[in-house]
């Protein structure tokens, strides 16, 4: 039960982190290029890149499963 709650908590933190990075990148893009339409694609790209980075870190930090008893 606790491990399931921890999993949901960590997933929420990861999504919140991705959203904050995307919003910041959107604001930076808006400051650089003004209020033109490319702000949303820049924010979406930042969201996806952050997600890929977090997924890569998870993959690198995960431990291999134990060998099956045979």
N, C-alpha and C positions, 0 to 999 in steps of 0.2 A: 504494500500500500504506500509506504513512504517512498519507495523507489519510483513508483508511478507519479506521485506528486512532484518529486524532484525533477523527473523528466519533463513534465508539463511546465514547471517553473523555469527550467533552463531553456526550453523552447520559447516561452514567452519573452525571456530576456534576450534571446538571439533575435527574435522578430522585432522587438523594440529597438535594439541596437541597429538593426538594418534600416528601420524606418527613420531613426534619427539621422543616420549618415545620409540617407536619401534626401531628407528634408534639407539638411545643411548644404548638400551639393546643389539642390534645386535653388536655394537662396543665393549661393555663390554664382550659379549660372545666371540667375536673374540680375544680379548686380553687375556681372560682366557684360552680358549681351542685352540687357534691358528686359522689357516685358514681352518679348516675342515668344512664339509658341515652342521653341525647342527646350523650354525649361522642363516640361514633363518627361520627355525622353531622357534627358540628363539625369533626372531624379530616378527614373526607372532603371537606368543603367547602373547607377550607384547602388540601388537596392539589390540588383542581381549580382553585381561584383562583390558586394559585402556578403551576400549569401554564399557565393562560391568560395570566398575566403574562409568563412566560418565552417563550411562543409569540409574544406581541405584540412583545416586545423583539427576538426573532429576525426577525420580519417587518419591523420598522422598520430593523434593521441590515443586512438582506440587500440585496445590490446587484442591480439589474436585469440581466438577461442581455444580452449583446451583440446588436446587430442582426444578422440573418442577411446573409451576403454575397449580393448579388443582382445 
